[in-house]
Amino acid sequence: MTRLSIELEGSEALQVALDDLSEDIQQAISDVVMETAADIEAGVKLRMQQGPHTGRTYKRRSVLHQASAPGQPPAPDTGVLLGSVYHERTGEFSAVAGSRLDYAAYLEWGTFRMAPRPTWTPEVENATPVFYADIERAIAGEIK
């Protein structure tokens, strides 16, 4: 199983500081963490489904498939990879988004025989500034 963990740096110090804050603020932050993990899951699936897919075309089980080219997200073929993508809470202020398939990591970072098909990394990079802005908004909204 391949898992991508999203962990806020300094989370232990944050936890101590948050213990002194209201439960509403803690819940708001916890909600943002889960929403971000869900957004990453949805974004990864969308990237895979929407392409672009400009790799080679081949026939498998009488179905024509357009593969992804190096640097593009994996092109769904059977749907197994898409179905393996998930997110789950791992703590009050932590969550993971990942794939239940080992070969998802090979697609993301490549192998000595295959160039990477990044999907997770760009999605996490896009989600990071949104995550921080949502955290700020959640805290500000609860302080008012």
Backbone bond lengths (Angstrom), bond angles and torsions (degrees), N, CA, C in turn:
res aa  C-N    CA-C-N  psi(-1)  N-CA   C-N-CA  omega(-1)  CA-C   N-CA-C  phi
1 M - - - 1.443 - - 1.529 107.89 -
2 T 1.320 116.39 135.70 1.448 122.65 177.97 1.514 108.27 -105.50
3 R 1.319 116.22 130.58 1.455 120.78 179.96 1.505 109.38 -130.06
4 L 1.289 115.60 138.37 1.447 122.78 174.06 1.513 105.77 -108.52
5 S 1.310 117.01 116.46 1.457 120.57 -179.27 1.519 109.76 -95.35
6 I 1.296 115.65 137.55 1.453 121.64 174.59 1.510 105.67 -113.58
7 E 1.310 115.04 113.72 1.452 119.13 -176.27 1.512 108.84 -129.11
8 L 1.294 116.75 130.24 1.446 122.48 178.03 1.521 108.08 -73.99
9 E 1.348 116.25 122.99 1.464 118.95 179.67 1.518 109.07 -64.27
10 G 1.313 115.39 140.52 1.453 120.33 -177.89 1.514 112.53 74.22
11 S 1.333 115.70 24.63 1.463 119.23 -175.12 1.527 112.45 -64.00
12 E 1.335 118.14 -29.17 1.469 119.49 178.47 1.521 110.27 -66.13
13 A 1.334 116.42 -44.88 1.466 120.32 178.42 1.522 110.36 -65.98
14 L 1.335 115.70 -37.80 1.454 119.97 177.21 1.524 110.07 -63.02
15 Q 1.309 117.25 -41.26 1.464 121.19 -179.45 1.525 110.10 -60.73
16 V 1.329 117.22 -43.73 1.461 120.50 179.72 1.525 109.97 -62.52
17 A 1.340 116.61 -43.73 1.462 120.67 179.70 1.527 110.78 -66.04
18 L 1.324 116.46 -39.71 1.453 120.11 -178.39 1.522 112.63 -69.29
19 D 1.325 116.55 -26.95 1.461 119.79 178.60 1.530 111.15 -59.73
20 D 1.344 115.53 -27.11 1.455 120.08 179.83 1.527 112.43 -84.59
21 L 1.326 117.44 -11.40 1.459 121.03 -178.33 1.521 110.59 -90.64
22 S 1.279 114.32 170.91 1.462 119.36 -178.25 1.524 111.05 -67.88
23 E 1.311 115.29 156.87 1.465 120.86 177.03 1.517 111.38 -63.45
24 D 1.332 117.21 -29.33 1.469 120.67 179.14 1.523 110.78 -64.27
25 I 1.316 117.16 -42.61 1.463 120.67 178.85 1.519 109.78 -66.61
26 Q 1.322 116.60 -42.56 1.458 119.64 178.08 1.522 110.77 -59.97
27 Q 1.319 117.31 -42.79 1.457 120.98 179.44 1.522 111.04 -65.90
28 A 1.327 117.11 -39.43 1.465 121.15 179.44 1.533 110.40 -62.61
29 I 1.320 117.19 -42.12 1.466 121.05 179.01 1.524 110.06 -68.05
30 S 1.309 117.20 -43.38 1.458 121.46 178.07 1.529 110.62 -58.83
31 D 1.338 116.33 -40.80 1.462 121.11 178.43 1.526 111.20 -62.97
32 V 1.326 116.94 -42.22 1.471 120.76 179.34 1.525 110.53 -62.81
33 V 1.321 116.95 -41.19 1.469 120.64 179.03 1.529 109.84 -59.52
34 M 1.333 117.55 -47.06 1.463 120.61 -179.39 1.524 111.82 -68.43
35 E 1.322 117.17 -38.83 1.472 120.15 177.95 1.526 110.49 -62.90
36 T 1.315 116.62 -39.08 1.465 120.31 179.65 1.519 110.42 -65.99
37 A 1.318 117.68 -43.90 1.468 120.67 177.71 1.526 110.50 -61.11
38 A 1.330 117.31 -41.84 1.464 121.49 178.46 1.528 110.60 -65.29
39 D 1.335 116.63 -39.82 1.464 120.68 178.09 1.522 111.21 -64.24
40 I 1.327 117.05 -39.50 1.463 120.26 178.12 1.524 109.79 -64.63
41 E 1.325 117.10 -45.45 1.463 119.94 177.01 1.528 110.91 -56.22
42 A 1.326 116.33 -49.61 1.466 120.33 -178.91 1.525 111.33 -63.11
43 G 1.328 116.50 -40.48 1.458 120.71 179.97 1.518 112.86 -64.86
44 V 1.325 116.56 -40.31 1.465 121.27 178.18 1.525 109.61 -62.41
45 K 1.317 116.31 -46.56 1.465 120.12 179.90 1.527 110.98 -62.46
46 L 1.324 116.32 -41.71 1.462 120.71 -179.60 1.534 111.08 -65.22
47 R 1.327 116.60 -42.54 1.475 120.35 177.56 1.527 110.62 -58.35
48 M 1.318 116.44 -43.32 1.462 119.90 -179.82 1.527 110.89 -65.24
49 Q 1.315 116.70 -40.35 1.460 120.17 -175.43 1.524 113.27 -76.17
50 Q 1.334 116.66 -35.11 1.453 119.26 -173.42 1.522 114.28 -94.45
51 G 1.306 117.70 -8.11 1.464 119.83 174.28 1.502 113.51 75.74
52 P 1.317 117.42 -153.56 1.462 127.42 13.22 1.527 112.01 -74.48
53 H 1.291 115.58 156.00 1.456 121.43 177.05 1.521 106.97 -129.01
54 T 1.328 115.09 101.32 1.465 119.93 -175.89 1.522 112.01 -121.40
55 G 1.315 116.36 19.28 1.467 120.95 178.61 1.519 110.40 -78.22
56 R 1.307 114.33 -167.14 1.462 118.88 -176.54 1.523 111.39 -67.71
57 T 1.310 114.78 154.24 1.455 122.15 176.79 1.518 107.96 -105.49
58 Y 1.330 116.43 134.32 1.461 120.31 178.18 1.517 109.75 -145.71
59 K 1.303 114.71 163.21 1.452 121.51 -178.91 1.528 109.29 -107.91
60 R 1.325 115.59 129.68 1.462 121.23 176.90 1.517 107.33 -135.28
61 R 1.301 116.99 126.99 1.470 121.61 -178.99 1.525 111.39 50.82
62 S 1.291 116.50 46.64 1.467 125.66 178.84 1.530 113.67 61.22
63 V 1.332 117.87 17.83 1.455 121.77 177.02 1.524 108.22 -116.47
64 L 1.312 116.56 131.75 1.457 121.88 177.94 1.518 109.06 -82.06
65 H 1.332 116.99 131.38 1.468 122.06 -178.21 1.520 109.87 -126.99
66 Q 1.335 116.23 132.42 1.461 122.71 174.45 1.525 106.71 -99.86
67 A 1.314 117.35 112.26 1.463 122.43 -178.00 1.523 110.80 -78.31
68 S 1.312 115.74 170.23 1.460 120.65 174.38 1.525 108.99 -86.50
69 A 1.306 115.15 154.07 1.458 121.20 174.13 1.531 107.82 -95.01
70 P 1.336 117.89 163.00 1.465 119.67 176.83 1.527 111.41 -52.71
71 G 1.328 115.07 135.91 1.456 121.12 -179.86 1.514 113.78 90.61
72 Q 1.329 117.95 -12.16 1.465 121.98 178.26 1.525 109.80 -98.22
73 P 1.340 116.96 155.88 1.472 118.87 175.31 1.526 110.17 -62.31
74 P 1.326 117.54 151.62 1.461 119.96 177.79 1.526 111.44 -57.37
75 A 1.314 116.02 138.97 1.465 121.21 177.62 1.524 108.70 -88.20
76 P 1.328 118.39 123.08 1.463 119.66 179.44 1.528 111.33 -60.93
77 D 1.311 115.41 138.32 1.461 121.22 178.00 1.528 108.17 -118.01
78 T 1.308 116.24 -66.71 1.468 120.52 -178.69 1.533 112.37 -96.79
79 G 1.327 118.46 -15.76 1.460 122.14 -178.38 1.519 113.52 91.58
80 V 1.327 116.93 -2.54 1.465 120.15 -178.56 1.526 110.70 -64.97
81 L 1.335 117.00 -44.61 1.465 120.51 179.88 1.528 110.19 -62.76
82 L 1.327 117.45 -46.56 1.470 120.20 177.80 1.524 111.35 -58.01
83 G 1.307 116.86 -42.71 1.454 121.19 -179.48 1.519 114.32 -68.37
84 S 1.321 116.43 -17.30 1.462 120.18 -178.14 1.525 113.03 -87.06
85 V 1.322 117.56 -10.16 1.461 122.06 -176.60 1.527 109.22 -79.33
86 Y 1.328 116.29 134.07 1.465 120.92 -175.76 1.516 110.54 -151.61
87 H 1.318 116.24 170.46 1.464 122.41 167.49 1.523 107.48 -140.27
88 E 1.318 115.51 153.16 1.472 119.65 177.80 1.520 109.87 -157.24
89 R 1.316 114.68 153.63 1.463 121.32 176.89 1.529 108.97 -75.18
90 T 1.320 116.44 137.68 1.464 120.24 176.93 1.523 111.65 -118.84
91 G 1.295 116.88 -7.54 1.458 122.35 178.68 1.513 108.27 -173.35
92 E 1.317 115.81 179.38 1.462 119.02 -177.91 1.523 111.68 -61.23
93 F 1.340 116.51 -37.29 1.458 121.08 -178.12 1.522 111.70 -122.60
94 S 1.322 117.24 29.87 1.466 119.83 179.60 1.524 110.60 -145.82
95 A 1.332 113.56 151.29 1.462 121.16 179.25 1.524 107.64 -152.47
96 V 1.311 116.07 160.02 1.461 120.95 174.08 1.519 108.37 -123.44
97 A 1.305 114.31 150.80 1.457 122.38 169.14 1.518 104.14 -124.98
98 G 1.302 117.59 135.45 1.458 119.01 -175.84 1.505 112.80 -164.37
99 S 1.314 113.52 -171.72 1.461 122.17 176.31 1.512 107.53 -124.70
100 R 1.298 116.04 144.34 1.464 120.23 177.97 1.526 111.55 -84.25
101 L 1.323 117.65 4.09 1.464 121.67 -178.60 1.521 111.04 -109.61
102 D 1.320 116.86 131.96 1.459 120.85 179.49 1.521 112.48 -61.66
103 Y 1.337 116.84 -34.74 1.456 118.08 -174.55 1.534 113.16 -72.57
104 A 1.328 118.38 -7.70 1.466 120.65 175.16 1.531 110.21 -61.51
105 A 1.323 116.63 -36.92 1.472 120.24 178.15 1.522 110.81 -67.37
106 Y 1.319 117.82 -37.27 1.462 120.97 178.36 1.524 110.13 -64.64
107 L 1.323 116.32 -39.13 1.464 119.64 178.05 1.528 110.87 -67.02
108 E 1.316 116.45 -42.18 1.473 120.60 -177.17 1.517 112.64 -64.38
109 W 1.329 117.05 -46.90 1.460 120.58 -173.39 1.526 113.89 -109.37
110 G 1.307 117.22 -5.34 1.459 120.57 178.70 1.520 112.18 81.40
111 T 1.314 113.81 175.77 1.462 121.94 176.70 1.520 106.92 -135.65
112 F 1.309 117.47 -176.90 1.459 118.79 178.50 1.530 110.93 -69.45
113 R 1.333 117.81 -14.47 1.462 121.45 -179.86 1.526 113.50 -109.46
114 M 1.339 117.73 -8.24 1.454 120.64 -175.36 1.526 110.27 -140.29
115 A 1.311 116.65 133.71 1.463 121.36 176.69 1.536 109.56 -72.57
116 P 1.324 116.99 154.47 1.469 120.24 -179.08 1.524 113.13 -62.37
117 R 1.333 114.36 148.56 1.466 123.71 171.67 1.529 106.27 -121.18
118 P 1.340 117.22 74.28 1.469 119.79 -172.72 1.518 113.08 -66.14
119 T 1.302 114.49 133.48 1.456 122.35 176.99 1.518 109.62 -133.71
120 W 1.323 115.99 -48.74 1.461 121.98 -176.66 1.525 111.82 -69.80
121 T 1.316 116.58 -47.20 1.470 120.25 -175.60 1.525 111.84 -58.20
122 P 1.347 119.32 -50.53 1.469 117.95 178.67 1.528 112.82 -63.02
123 E 1.308 116.43 -33.37 1.462 119.41 -179.32 1.530 110.56 -68.22
124 V 1.325 117.24 -42.04 1.471 120.81 177.51 1.527 109.98 -66.02
125 E 1.329 117.34 -40.62 1.469 120.40 178.25 1.523 110.92 -61.48
126 N 1.326 117.78 -39.22 1.468 121.08 177.76 1.520 111.69 -69.98
127 A 1.317 117.48 -35.32 1.464 121.55 -176.02 1.527 113.00 -77.45
128 T 1.321 118.11 -23.96 1.462 120.91 -173.80 1.526 113.66 -59.75
129 P 1.347 120.54 -53.30 1.476 117.90 179.90 1.527 112.83 -64.56
130 V 1.310 117.11 -33.73 1.465 121.34 177.47 1.528 109.53 -65.11
131 F 1.333 116.46 -41.28 1.458 121.72 178.62 1.529 110.97 -58.06
132 Y 1.333 116.33 -50.10 1.466 119.61 -178.92 1.529 111.41 -63.62
133 A 1.331 117.37 -40.00 1.460 120.21 178.50 1.531 110.66 -65.35
134 D 1.327 116.83 -40.01 1.466 120.68 179.05 1.525 111.39 -66.16
135 I 1.333 116.64 -37.73 1.471 120.44 176.54 1.520 109.72 -62.02
136 E 1.328 116.63 -47.26 1.467 120.28 179.44 1.527 111.06 -59.89
137 R 1.340 116.56 -44.54 1.462 120.65 179.41 1.527 111.46 -63.99
138 A 1.317 116.90 -40.12 1.468 120.60 -179.60 1.508 111.09 -63.80
139 I 1.315 116.73 -44.21 1.468 120.20 179.86 1.522 109.87 -67.18
140 A 1.328 117.05 -46.66 1.463 120.23 -179.65 1.521 111.23 -61.43
141 G 1.332 116.72 -38.90 1.457 120.88 179.78 1.512 112.52 -65.20
142 E 1.317 117.41 -34.34 1.460 120.76 -179.69 1.520 112.47 -82.68
143 I 1.341 117.55 -24.22 1.463 120.26 179.68 1.529 110.29 -74.85
144 K 1.334 116.16 -32.80 1.478 120.05 -177.44 1.496 112.72 -64.86
